[in-house]
Structures are given as C-alpha cells and as structure tokens.
Amino acid sequence: MLSTILLAQIVSACPRCTKQQSKIIQGLTHGTGPQSNWDWVIIAFITALTLLTFIFSLKYLLKPGETSADHIKLSILSF
C-alpha cells in the first residue's frame, strides 16, 4: 500500500510542471513537454513505431512460422 502511494507521487508531475504543460499531457510527466507541432509529430511517429515493434515481436514470438527442415534453428536445436 505504501509503495503504491510513493510510486504515484514519483510518477505524477509536480504542480509547477503541471502549469507548464499542454492539456494533453498535463500532470503526467515532469518538464515542459512538447514546445512545437514538430515535437508532436515526432512523438506520434515514435509511438507508432514502438507499437508496431511490440506487435511484431509478439507475433513472431508466439507463432514464428519456420517449418522447413533445413532452417537454421533446427541445426542449433539438434545438439
């Protein structure tokens, strides 16, 4: 219980930082946040790239799809 309260205090922004941020991210992080529209474009691109990477990593981790008998994974696994 105490660790949850302390973690919430560390993660949330202080009142001074909250006043400097835009409404979208207000209260989420410390600092001033994005200063121009290009910053939002960069944030959107990095977010999309991260989500795409996460989706593909899960896809290939759960169902890799290598079925050929001469695949390199079988030479490694057949020691």
N, C-alpha and C positions, 0 to 999 in steps of 0.2 A: 504494500500500500504506500509506504513512504517513498520507495524507489519510483513508483509511478508519478507521484506528486513532484518529486525532484526532477524527473525526466521531462515532465511537462513544462516546468519552469525553464529548463535549459533550452528546449527546442523552440519555445514560443519567443517572439520578439519582445523587446523591452518597449515601454511607452514612447521613448524618444525615437526609436527606429520605426515604430508603427506610424508616427506622424509624417515621416519622410517617404513612405512607400505609397505606391499606387493602390487603388482599391482592390485590385485582383489579388495581390499577394500581401495585403495589409495584415500584419500580425503573424505571418508565417515564418519569416526569417529575419535575421539581423542585417543591417546595412540599408542602403538607399534603394536598392532594386534597380530595375532597368531604367536607363536615362533617355533612351530614344526608341523610335519604332524599329530600328535595325536590331536593337537588343532583343525585342520580342520575336523578330524573325529568327534570330539565332537560337533563342530558347525553344521555339516551336520546332525548328529543324533538329536540334539535339534531342528533344523529347521524342519526336517521331523515330529518329534513328535508334534511340535506346529501346523503345517499344518493339520496333521491328527486329532488332538483335535479340531481344528477350523471347519473342515469339518463335523465331527460327531456331534459337538454341533449345527451347523446349521441344519443338517439332523433331529436330534431329536427335535429341537425347532420348525421347520416348519411342520413336519409330525411325531408326536410321535408314533402313531400306537397302542395305548391302546384302545381296543374295547370291552373287556369283561365287563359284567355288575357288577361284584364283584371287579373290580380294585380299589385300594386304593384311586386313585384320585377322583373317584365318591363319596366316603364316605366323603372326605374333602370338595368337592364342593356342597354337598347336605345339607348344614346347614339350 
